[in-house]
Amino acid sequence: MFAANLPTPSADDFWSALRELRPNQSRLEDNRLIPTAQADAAHVPIDMLRTRVAAMMEEKGWKTLAVTSPTAGCGKTTIAVNLAFSMARRRQGRVVLIDLDFRRPRVGTLLEFSPKSQLEDLFEGKARLADCFSRIGNNLAVAVNTQPVGRAAELLHSETTKKALAEIQRDLQPDMIICDLPPMLVNDDFLAFQPSIDCSLLVAGAEYSTIGEIDVCERELGQHETLLGVVLNKCRYSPARYGYGY
């Protein structure tokens, strides 16, 4: 009876209560991740991508972005994490990054993040949001799995996952949710989660992805009018130190 009179926690309360994650800067750079603005050209293409993506999503009122690729090896996870870092550098909004490549999760490894509870547990209704998420700085929250998930497509399409996403929106009130999703052509995980996203970025590997693979993915995403664009990654002749090209 008395609990009902307690004030509802605000988004600021939820963010402040999240455990802070402080990744090692040099190890991030070794993994081609750019958490802060740098004097060299490494961050420029990512920041350009950020500005374009943010403008397109704000125009449409979209909040949830999927980052995918035709096949494995295109660097989609690196792009997803760097885009999240870049979005968080804007400081006027909050960003959530979730690793939904359940069969081959990598975000936790790249960030050296071992959560108290797995993202899988949140999506199954077995864990609290606060036990799954940690924050990097003041406006980037991250949730991951550190081990592969069986029956990933079924989980991504489940009602409990939809409820967990609604909980993330309600409690954290992010301006953007970036989802690192599996490659489109290797299983049906992306298709299972597609109804829960607003738009997508397709990451293709230069001299790696074929025109046919990109075309198949573009056609699929074009049917739903959700494709923001294709990111050409791993360009050999990019002026950026890390070899990104867009």
C-alpha positions in Angstrom: 0.0 0.0 0.0 2.8 2.4 0.8 5.0 1.3 -2.1 2.4 2.7 -4.5 3.1 6.2 -3.2 6.8 6.1 -4.0 7.8 8.4 -6.9 8.5 6.7 -10.2 12.2 6.8 -11.0 13.1 9.1 -13.8 15.4 8.3 -16.7 18.1 10.3 -15.0 17.8 8.0 -12.0 18.1 4.9 -14.1 21.2 6.2 -15.9 22.9 7.3 -12.7 22.3 3.9 -11.2 24.0 2.0 -14.0 27.4 0.6 -13.3 30.1 2.6 -15.1 32.2 0.8 -17.6 35.7 2.3 -18.4 37.2 0.5 -21.3 41.0 0.6 -21.8 41.7 3.3 -24.4 44.7 1.7 -26.0 43.0 -1.7 -26.3 40.0 0.1 -27.9 42.4 1.7 -30.5 44.0 -1.7 -31.1 40.5 -3.0 -32.0 39.9 0.1 -34.3 37.5 1.7 -31.9 37.3 5.4 -31.4 35.7 6.4 -28.1 36.8 10.0 -28.1 37.5 12.7 -30.7 41.1 12.5 -32.0 43.4 14.9 -33.7 44.0 12.5 -36.6 41.6 11.6 -39.4 40.4 8.3 -37.9 37.2 9.7 -36.4 36.2 11.8 -39.4 34.3 9.2 -41.6 32.5 7.9 -38.5 31.4 11.4 -37.5 30.2 12.1 -41.0 28.2 8.9 -41.0 26.8 9.8 -37.5 25.6 13.2 -38.8 23.9 11.8 -41.8 22.3 9.0 -39.9 21.1 11.3 -37.1 19.6 13.7 -39.6 17.7 11.0 -41.5 16.4 9.4 -38.3 15.3 12.7 -36.7 13.5 13.7 -39.9 11.5 10.4 -39.8 11.1 10.3 -36.0 12.9 7.0 -35.9 14.7 5.7 -32.8 15.9 2.1 -33.4 18.7 1.5 -35.9 19.9 -2.0 -37.0 23.5 -2.4 -38.3 23.9 -5.5 -40.4 25.9 -6.9 -43.3 25.4 -9.4 -46.1 27.8 -11.9 -44.6 30.3 -12.2 -41.7 33.6 -10.4 -41.9 32.4 -7.0 -43.2 33.2 -5.2 -39.9 29.6 -4.4 -39.0 30.3 -4.7 -35.2 33.2 -2.3 -35.4 30.9 0.2 -37.3 28.1 -0.3 -34.8 30.3 0.4 -31.8 32.1 3.3 -33.4 28.8 4.8 -34.4 27.5 4.5 -30.8 30.7 6.2 -29.5 30.3 9.0 -32.1 26.6 9.5 -31.3 27.4 9.7 -27.6 30.0 12.4 -28.3 27.2 14.8 -29.3 26.2 15.0 -25.6 22.7 16.3 -26.3 21.2 12.9 -26.4 21.4 9.4 -24.9 22.4 6.3 -26.9 21.8 2.6 -26.2 24.0 -0.1 -27.9 22.8 -3.7 -27.7 24.6 -6.7 -29.2 21.9 -8.8 -30.9 24.3 -11.0 -32.9 23.4 -13.7 -30.5 25.2 -16.5 -32.4 28.5 -14.7 -32.6 28.4 -11.9 -30.0 31.5 -9.6 -30.1 30.7 -6.2 -28.6 31.4 -7.5 -25.0 34.8 -8.8 -26.2 35.7 -5.6 -27.9 34.8 -3.5 -24.9 36.0 -6.0 -22.3 32.6 -5.9 -20.7 31.4 -8.8 -18.5 27.8 -7.9 -17.4 26.2 -9.1 -14.2 23.4 -10.6 -16.4 23.3 -11.5 -20.0 21.1 -9.6 -22.5 19.5 -12.9 -23.3 18.2 -13.0 -19.7 16.6 -9.6 -20.0 14.9 -10.7 -23.3 13.6 -13.8 -21.6 12.2 -11.9 -18.7 14.7 -13.4 -16.2 16.9 -10.3 -15.4 16.6 -6.7 -14.4 17.6 -4.0 -16.9 20.0 -2.5 -14.4 21.9 -5.9 -14.1 22.4 -6.1 -17.9 23.4 -2.5 -18.8 26.4 -0.5 -18.0 27.2 3.0 -19.1 30.2 4.5 -20.8 30.4 8.1 -19.8 27.1 9.8 -19.1 25.1 9.1 -22.2 26.0 5.7 -23.7 24.5 2.5 -22.2 25.6 -1.0 -23.4 24.1 -4.5 -23.0 25.7 -7.6 -24.4 25.9 -11.4 -24.4 29.2 -12.9 -23.7 28.3 -16.4 -24.9 26.3 -17.7 -28.0 22.6 -18.1 -27.7 20.7 -21.2 -29.0 17.5 -20.6 -30.9 18.4 -17.0 -31.4 15.8 -16.2 -34.1 13.0 -17.5 -31.8 14.2 -15.3 -29.0 14.5 -12.2 -31.2 10.9 -12.7 -32.4 9.4 -13.4 -29.0 6.9 -11.4 -27.0 9.3 -11.3 -24.1 11.8 -9.5 -26.3 9.2 -7.0 -27.4 8.5 -6.3 -23.7 12.2 -5.9 -22.9 12.6 -3.4 -25.7 9.6 -1.4 -24.4 11.2 -1.5 -21.0 14.5 -0.1 -22.4 12.5 2.7 -24.1 10.5 3.5 -21.0 13.3 3.4 -18.4 16.3 4.7 -20.3 14.4 6.9 -22.7 17.2 6.9 -25.3 17.3 9.1 -28.3 18.7 6.2 -30.3 19.0 2.5 -29.9 21.8 0.9 -32.1 21.4 -2.8 -32.6 24.3 -4.9 -33.8 22.4 -7.6 -35.7 23.6 -10.8 -37.5 24.5 -10.8 -41.2 21.4 -11.0 -43.4 22.4 -13.9 -45.6 23.6 -16.4 -43.0 20.5 -17.1 -41.0 17.0 -15.7 -40.3 17.9 -13.8 -37.1 17.8 -10.4 -38.8 14.4 -11.2 -40.4 13.0 -12.3 -37.0 14.0 -9.0 -35.4 13.2 -6.7 -38.3 9.6 -5.8 -37.2 11.1 -4.3 -34.0 13.5 -1.8 -35.8 12.8 1.5 -37.6 15.7 1.5 -40.1 18.9 -0.2 -41.1 22.5 0.4 -42.2 24.0 -2.3 -44.4 27.8 -2.7 -44.0 29.6 -4.1 -47.0 33.3 -5.1 -47.1 35.3 -3.6 -49.9 36.7 -6.3 -52.1 34.9 -8.8 -49.9 31.2 -8.4 -50.3 29.9 -9.2 -53.8 27.6 -7.0 -55.8 25.1 -9.8 -55.8 25.1 -10.1 -52.1 24.6 -6.4 -51.6 21.8 -6.3 -54.2 19.9 -9.1 -52.5 20.1 -7.3 -49.1 19.2 -3.9 -50.6 16.1 -5.4 -52.3 15.0 -7.1 -49.0 15.4 -3.9 -47.0 14.0 -1.8 -49.8 10.7 -3.7 -49.6 10.2 -2.3 -46.1 11.6 1.2 -47.0 13.9 1.1 -44.0 17.4 1.2 -45.6 19.3 4.4 -44.7 22.2 3.4 -46.9 25.1 1.1 -47.6 28.4 1.6 -45.7 31.5 0.6 -47.7 34.0 -0.6 -45.0 37.6 -1.7 -45.2 38.5 0.6 -48.1 42.2 0.0 -48.9 42.8 3.6 -50.1 40.9 5.5 -47.5 42.8 8.5 -46.1 41.6 7.6 -42.6 44.2 5.8 -40.5 41.9 2.9 -39.8 40.9 2.3 -43.4 37.2 3.1 -43.1 35.4 4.5 -46.2 31.9 5.5 -46.8 
